[in-house]
Amino acid sequence: MIARPHQHWLPRILVWHGSVLPKIYSRLLLNFLLSIVVIAILPWYTSLGIKLTVAPFSILGVAIAIFLGFRNNACYARYVEARLLWGQLMIASRSLLREVKNTLHDEPNIAEFTRLQIAFAHSLRLSLRRQPAKAVLANYLDDKQLAQVLAVQTPANRILLMMGEWLAVRRREGKLSDILFHSVNNRLNDMSGVLAGCERIANTPVPFAYSLILHRTVYLFCIMLPFALVVDLHYMTPFVSVLISYTFIALDTLAEELEEPFGMEDNDLPLDAICNAIEIELLQMNDETVIPAKLTADKHYQLT
């Protein structure tokens, strides 16, 4: 995610990092070169008796803009839902540890439960980003727990099971009443709901055919646009064509980024920073002294 402070409108126009320009500038350059070629072949092009006008492109452009708007809204809704789910995880993690500490204030092994919570957050992050989890989870789980977690399809769900078993042991020992166990178990259910919601977003992309038809239409529009502009604009064709193409291609590319909110691109959720914040909060609640530093944005204002 880009965490850029508020800027004056002029320097914001020239922003490079955080925009989609690094991804699409080569496509805009091709459009610019195509426009120059169209200008060069204009005499031959007009001799064919074929003349594209701006009128059909105006109608098609409005239609593309509407459908791009619908697609971007659908992709942004996925981003918003993902952000809300991770916010719910922060709430559930704090509430769970608070209830455990308040009800089991004499329990000497709360630090173990705290590390299971932290491991859950990191496991979910690594699973959503399809990154190896062994090295990270080894910091929070013992060898037996780590082997059990890595042996299953959904490591985060196994960690939830371990947290439930930790609470069940205290219940069987009489340290936790049935009513309190039910209350604390509801927090685990909240975390399970977050896990299922994130998996639903990660495993259910926007229908491919819907994205494909818009992708094809946008690029066909941008390829044919110089032929419609050249007769009236002549040497201004490359500049106008690139400006219009930038709008459509940028919206198409941005939708692709927002469709997968758990990735590592500039406009994805900062899962590393969220997990870091959860870890700091839980360790401080447990009055521990060794606490990791808070993650901040890099020199390009990117927060991963």
C-alpha positions in Angstrom: 0.0 0.0 0.0 1.2 3.5 -0.7 1.2 5.6 2.5 2.0 9.0 0.9 1.4 12.2 2.8 -0.9 14.9 1.4 0.8 16.8 -1.4 0.1 19.9 -3.5 -1.7 19.1 -6.7 1.3 20.0 -8.9 3.9 17.5 -7.5 1.1 14.8 -7.3 0.7 15.0 -11.1 4.4 14.0 -11.5 4.2 11.1 -9.0 5.8 7.9 -10.3 6.0 5.4 -7.4 2.5 4.2 -6.5 0.9 4.9 -9.9 0.3 2.3 -12.6 2.7 4.2 -15.0 5.6 1.9 -14.3 3.5 -1.0 -15.6 1.9 0.6 -18.6 4.4 3.1 -19.9 5.7 0.6 -22.5 2.2 0.1 -23.8 1.7 3.9 -24.0 5.0 4.1 -25.9 3.8 1.6 -28.4 0.6 3.6 -28.8 2.7 6.7 -29.4 4.8 5.0 -32.0 1.8 3.5 -33.7 0.3 7.0 -34.0 3.6 8.3 -35.6 3.3 5.4 -38.1 -0.3 6.3 -38.9 0.8 9.9 -39.6 3.5 8.7 -41.9 1.1 6.5 -43.9 -1.7 9.0 -43.9 -1.5 9.7 -47.7 -1.7 6.0 -48.5 -4.4 5.5 -45.8 -6.6 8.2 -47.3 -6.1 6.9 -50.8 -7.8 3.6 -49.8 -11.1 5.5 -49.4 -11.4 4.2 -45.8 -12.1 6.9 -43.2 -12.7 6.2 -39.6 -14.5 9.0 -37.8 -14.4 9.9 -34.1 -18.2 9.3 -33.7 -18.2 5.5 -33.2 -15.2 5.8 -30.9 -17.1 8.3 -28.8 -20.0 5.9 -28.3 -17.6 2.9 -27.7 -15.5 5.0 -25.3 -18.5 5.8 -23.2 -19.5 2.1 -23.1 -16.0 1.0 -22.2 -15.8 3.7 -19.4 -19.1 2.4 -17.9 -18.0 -1.2 -17.9 -14.6 -0.3 -16.6 -16.3 1.6 -13.8 -18.4 -1.5 -12.9 -15.4 -3.7 -13.0 -13.3 -1.3 -10.8 -16.1 -1.1 -8.3 -16.3 -4.8 -8.1 -12.6 -5.1 -7.6 -12.5 -2.3 -5.1 -15.3 -4.0 -3.2 -13.0 -7.0 -2.8 -10.3 -4.7 -1.5 -12.6 -3.1 1.0 -13.9 -6.4 2.2 -10.3 -7.7 2.6 -9.4 -4.6 4.6 -12.4 -5.0 6.9 -11.6 -8.7 7.5 -8.1 -7.9 8.6 -9.5 -5.1 10.8 -11.8 -7.7 12.4 -8.8 -10.0 13.0 -7.1 -7.2 14.9 -10.3 -6.7 17.0 -10.7 -10.4 17.6 -7.0 -10.9 18.6 -7.1 -8.1 21.1 -10.4 -9.2 22.6 -9.3 -12.9 22.8 -6.1 -12.2 24.7 -7.9 -9.7 27.0 -10.5 -12.2 27.9 -7.9 -15.0 28.4 -5.8 -12.7 30.7 -8.8 -11.6 32.7 -10.2 -15.0 33.2 -6.9 -16.9 33.6 -4.8 -14.3 35.4 -2.9 -17.0 37.3 -2.1 -19.0 34.2 1.7 -19.2 33.7 1.6 -20.2 30.0 -0.4 -17.3 28.5 2.8 -16.4 26.5 2.4 -19.6 24.6 -1.2 -18.8 23.7 -0.1 -15.3 22.7 2.4 -16.8 20.3 -0.2 -19.0 18.8 -2.3 -15.9 18.0 0.7 -14.2 16.4 1.5 -17.3 14.4 -2.1 -17.4 13.2 -1.9 -13.9 11.7 1.5 -14.6 10.0 0.3 -18.0 8.8 -2.8 -16.4 7.2 -0.7 -13.7 5.6 1.8 -16.1 4.1 -0.9 -18.5 2.9 -2.8 -15.7 1.1 0.5 -14.5 -0.5 1.5 -18.1 -1.3 4.9 -17.7 0.4 6.8 -20.3 2.4 5.8 -20.3 6.1 8.3 -22.5 7.8 11.0 -19.9 8.6 8.5 -17.4 10.0 6.3 -19.7 12.0 9.4 -21.3 13.6 9.8 -18.1 15.6 6.4 -18.7 17.3 5.9 -22.5 17.4 7.9 -25.4 18.8 9.1 -28.2 16.6 6.1 -30.4 17.2 3.6 -27.7 16.6 5.4 -26.5 13.5 5.4 -30.0 12.0 1.7 -30.4 12.6 0.9 -26.9 11.1 3.1 -27.5 8.0 1.6 -31.0 7.4 -2.0 -29.7 6.6 -3.5 -27.9 3.7 -4.6 -24.9 5.8 -2.0 -24.1 8.4 -3.9 -21.2 9.9 -6.9 -23.5 10.6 -4.6 -25.9 12.4 -3.3 -23.1 14.6 -6.9 -22.2 15.5 -7.4 -25.8 16.5 -4.3 -25.6 18.7 -5.7 -22.5 20.4 -9.0 -24.2 21.0 -7.2 -27.2 22.5 -5.2 -24.9 24.7 -8.4 -23.4 26.1 -10.1 -26.8 26.3 -7.2 -28.1 28.5 -7.8 -25.2 31.0 -11.5 -25.9 30.9 -11.0 -29.6 31.8 -8.6 -28.5 34.6 -11.5 -26.4 36.0 -9.7 -23.1 35.4 -12.3 -22.0 32.9 -16.0 -22.3 33.4 -18.4 -23.4 30.6 -19.8 -19.9 30.2 -16.4 -18.3 30.0 -15.1 -21.0 27.6 -18.1 -20.3 25.4 -17.4 -16.6 25.4 -13.7 -17.1 24.5 -14.5 -19.7 21.9 -16.7 -17.1 20.1 -13.5 -15.1 19.5 -12.0 -18.1 17.9 -15.1 -18.4 15.7 -14.6 -14.8 14.7 -11.0 -15.5 13.7 -12.3 -18.6 11.8 -14.7 -16.3 9.9 -11.9 -14.0 9.0 -9.9 -17.0 7.6 -12.8 -18.2 5.6 -13.6 -14.7 4.2 -10.0 -14.2 3.1 -9.9 -17.6 1.5 -13.1 -16.8 -0.4 -11.6 -13.6 -1.8 -8.3 -15.2 -2.7 -9.8 -18.3 -4.3 -12.7 -16.6 -6.2 -11.4 -14.1 -8.8 -13.6 -11.9 -10.9 -15.0 -14.0 -13.7 -12.3 -14.4 -16.3 -14.6 -13.9 -19.3 -15.8 -10.6 -17.9 -12.2 -9.3 -17.4 -11.1 -10.7 -20.8 -13.8 -8.9 -22.9 -13.0 -5.6 -21.2 -9.2 -6.2 -21.6 -9.6 -7.0 -25.3 -12.0 -4.1 -26.0 -9.7 -1.6 -24.3 -6.7 -2.6 -26.3 -8.5 -2.8 -29.6 -9.9 0.6 -28.9 -6.5 2.0 -28.2 -5.0 0.4 -31.4 -7.7 1.7 -33.7 -7.9 5.2 -32.1 -5.0 6.8 -34.0 -6.7 5.9 -37.3 -9.8 7.9 -36.3 -7.9 10.9 -34.9 -5.2 11.4 -37.6 -7.4 12.9 -40.3 -8.5 15.8 -38.0 -5.6 16.1 -35.6 -2.6 15.2 -37.8 0.5 15.9 -35.7 -1.4 16.1 -32.5 -2.6 12.5 -32.9 0.1 10.9 -30.8 -0.5 13.1 -27.8 -4.2 12.9 -27.8 -4.2 9.1 -28.5 -1.7 8.5 -25.6 -3.8 10.6 -23.2 -7.0 8.7 -24.0 -5.2 5.4 -24.0 -3.6 6.2 -20.6 -7.1 6.7 -19.1 -8.5 3.3 -20.2 -5.3 1.2 -19.8 -4.6 2.7 -16.4 -8.1 1.8 -15.2 -7.8 -1.7 -16.6 -4.5 -2.2 -14.9 -5.7 -0.8 -11.6 -8.6 -3.2 -11.6 -6.2 -6.0 -12.0 -4.3 -4.9 -8.9 -7.4 -4.4 -6.7 -8.8 -7.8 -7.8 -6.1 -9.5 -5.7 -5.8 -7.4 -2.6 -3.4 -9.7 -0.7 -0.5 -9.4 -3.2 2.8 -7.4 -3.0 1.9 -4.7 -5.5 1.8 -1.0 -4.7 -1.9 -0.8 -4.2 -2.4 -4.1 -2.3 -3.0 -4.4 1.5 0.0 -4.0 3.7 -0.3 -7.4 5.4 3.3 -7.3 6.7 2.5 -4.1 8.6 -0.9 -5.4 9.8 0.7 -8.6 11.2 3.5 -6.5 12.7 0.9 -4.3 14.4 -1.0 -7.3 15.8 2.2 -8.8 17.1 3.2 -5.6 18.9 -0.2 -5.1 20.4 -0.4 -8.7 21.7 3.1 -8.7 23.1 2.5 -5.3 24.9 -0.7 -6.6 26.3 1.2 -9.6 27.7 3.8 -7.1 29.2 6.7 -8.7 27.3 9.9 -6.7 26.9 11.2 -8.0 23.5 8.9 -6.4 21.0 9.6 -5.9 17.3 10.0 -2.5 15.8 7.0 -1.0 14.0 7.1 -1.3 10.2 7.1 2.0 8.3 6.9 2.9 4.7 10.1 2.9 2.6 11.5 5.8 0.7 8.9 5.3 -2.0 6.1 5.5 0.6 5.3 1.8 0.1 4.1 -0.2 3.1 4.1 -4.0 2.5 
